[in-house]
Amino acid sequence: MKKKDLKSEKDDIEKNNNEEDNEKDNEEDNEEDKDTYLLKLYVAGKTPNCLKAFANLQEICKKHLGDQYKIEVIDLLENPKLAKGDQIIAIPTLVRKLPTPIKKIIGNLADEERVLVGLDIKKSIH
Amino acid sequence: MNENLRPSNTSNILEKSLTGIVGLDEITYGGLPKGRVSLVCGQAGSGKSILSMEFLVNGIKLKDEAGLYISFEEKEEDIKKNMYSFGWNVDQLIEDNKLLLEYFKIDKSEIEETGEYNLEGLFLRLESAINLINAKRIVIDTIENLFSGFNNEAILRSEIRRLFAWLKEKNMTAIVTGEQGTNQLSLTRNGIEEYVSDCVIHINRTFSEQLSIRRIKIIKYRGSTHGPNEYPFIINENGISVLPITSVQLEYEVSTEMITTGIPKLDNMLGGKGFYKGSAVLISGSSGIGKSTFASTFANSNCERGERVLYLGFEESKDQLIRNLKTINIDLKKHLISGQLMIQMIRPTLIGMEEHLSRIYKLVSDYIPHVVILDPISTFNSISLKRDTQSMLTRLLDFLKSKKITSIFTYFQKGDESYENTSMDISSLIDTWILLKNIEYNGERTRSLYIIKSRGMAHSNQSREFVIGKKGIELIIDVDNRIKIKAKNIYEKKRFKK
């Protein structure tokens, strides 16, 4: 996806509209093929914010990613050592492990628009 | 304070945790508040991290208290490297589970915020790290990095407040560092000092005459008295040294033992035996009058009696000094070889006063001399403010006296300077003061010597003429003798020519 963006930047402005349309098509094809979103949601127990974050995330994924996603919930109360790997400071934190690069969103994911921006999903829906 | 007013139950008194940092424990009267959070703030590069690291390392060494170091800025490897440079055996401490370094990365560029959150992840990580090594001391360096990592300041502030309370609850002796911004009105960039109620220490770094001066000040210390001033400190290869001025105490033991000046007739003028052991002697005079010669004569006679002498020169090179003294039959080289004498030449302009002081402390502590000579101390006036020079010399004198080391200071007196002004206001600390003076009379320059003061002994009020000849310094008691010596000198000169 990122590569496509860079490519389109290099292209002429005239071609831009067509290119974007193509990109959208390609993107959908790719997702069906291999672009599964691997998402890790770090929580600490069942606090209201953590529950909210999980509910919000499920809703957004269903709506925008079809079945091309996998959510893993990690409860740091049960296993605090896992916080180090992804450098978790804030709770809840959503980490997009795949596709790369890694992205992080903190908070209860209440704002759908921002979650989409944070996960880089928005562009494909554009 | 009236002893009766002190609480009888000592358990009520605030417990303190020694930092082991030279001088800091003195000005805090025993260290940082135990089980509480202290804030160390200052500009970038002022030495906050070093102070914090030393606090941890000393905690392990002195109290066997495991320490946890959290950095928001540097990776574990880099922290280690910083610690190596002070000669601390970091790897061993880590291996023994006494020290744990952790890097908490906060990269705003890869974080999006939406909705409410808290910093529970930070707490959980801290807790698991604390439990891993059973830490008693913790350093968080610098907590203000959180402000650059997260947008929601309201959440952040309440979480930091919660963190400080949490650390206290865990009974951790903590140092949190904060960076001072360009706004000098507040101690830290984000005003976190308002959350710390127990102990706030401020350090700053200024430049004077291109030399860096670091100072440390205790802003507040709840439940404890503390040194009220700004204290200079230095960072050298051993870490931090705060050098408090202790001379107010004047509590050293004095000696009644006398040691010869190396010039018998001068001994006679000083009550017959010379200087008191452990006293401070000042020799002042104009250029070329023979100050170094006097000091070296004293050094030589001490070396011959088997005492150790440390000679700190600030003007001549070592070889030059040895060569010059050889011409008057003083052989310093043999004392150097036998280890009775150590000569250190230091360029005064290269380093600041505090650095000088700490180097001299270290030299004295390592070499353990009986006599220390500083030649000349007037050089320091050229690199530093009079006030700083005075303070440094006061502390040095104090240090030497407390170790019962006899000290000789020479002072170069400018032509227009009256001797009363000479002393850089240290004359009150000097026990014996010898003034050397040139008197021009009858087409001839005559060197003369006065004893301005000499505490605790009957001393001569007369001025004495002296000559520096092949046999060293000789005082001339009567005119006949003087003529004899002169004649002898002329005779020897002639013989030499032949």
Interface residues (C-beta under 8 A of the other chain):
Chain A: Y42 A44 N49 K52 A53 N56 L76 L77 P80 K81 A83 K84 Q87 I88 I89 A90 I91 P92 T93 P101 I102 K103 K104 I105 I106 G107 N108 L109 A110 D111 R114 V115 V117 G118
Chain B: E102 F104 K105 I106 D107 E110 I111 E112 E113 T114 G115 E116 Y117 N118 L119 E120 G121 L122 L124 R125 E127 S128 L146 G149 F150
